[in-house]
Amino acid sequence: MLSYPSGMTVSSRALGMLADALRAHRTQRATRWRRLSAGRQALLVMAYLRKGETYADLACGFRIGTSTVYRYIREALALLAAMAPTLEQAIAVAQRKAFVILDGTLLRIDRVGMASGRDRAYYSGKHKAHGLNVQVIADPIGRLVWLSPPLPGARHDMGAAREHGIITALTDAEIPAVADTAYQGAGPTVAVPQRRRRLDPDTGRYRRLSRNQKDVNAAHARRRGPGERVNAELKNWKVLRKIRSCPGRAAELVAAVQTLMIANA
């Protein structure tokens, strides 16, 4: 197998944070010797998360065994996931913002058992694909505040937000939020676009939005737009474009990427 030099768009601050965490972990465990230094291990993990490299490719590039790559990645993911903020910490950050943007995104997966309908919970009818539902809270300029643990992709955004306690937390803290129509009825602090109302229950026809209502929706879309930037940045971590691991281990993966995204901002 051939190897070649390459690059990736990750800040040195995120790399240094992970390297420092690995050094502290090695000191705590009194590790005597490793094939790679903490800095090189951090670089390996970054390549896995940002570029979606396989264990075999990383083993060739870093001149170590595939089993060593696996151990290094699992060790680093556990450390990064432990550093991820909780919802309470995220709400404390959100209270310092003018408002927050609430949205949901689907992380596609391919390792789902198809027998006996076990895949149905992960199938998103909206996206016509199997995946995991992740709720995203962003600030007004498109920086990540919090990522929720993933739920099966068939779960509706509103139900997922309530299950994670996001709606209750935003309401209790009186934090203004903007969201799409999936969060209709989320409460007084969550603003959603205007929807067409039924004019005649018998015919089922809808009344067109007025000019003022369309202007309100356009202004709402402009406020919500930066939140889509966070979703796009999340998918820039190629390991999340299509999760190859077991869906049960995706929570650790999402939390690890969240820690690096916040450090990378």
Secondary structure, 3 states (H helix, E strand, C coil): CCCCCCCCCCCHHHHHHHHHHHHHHHHHHCCCCCCCCHHHHHHHHHHHHHHCCCHHHHHHHHCCCHHHHHHHHHHHHHHHHHHCCCHHHHHHHHCCCCCEEEEEEEEEECCCCCHHHCCHHHEECCCCEEEEEEEEEECCCCCEEEECCCEECCCCHHHHHHHCCHHHHHHHHCCCEECCHHHCCCCCCEECCCCCCEEECCCCEECCCCHHHHHHHHHHHHHHHHHHHHHHHHHHCHHHCEECCCHHHHHHHHHHHHHHHHHHC
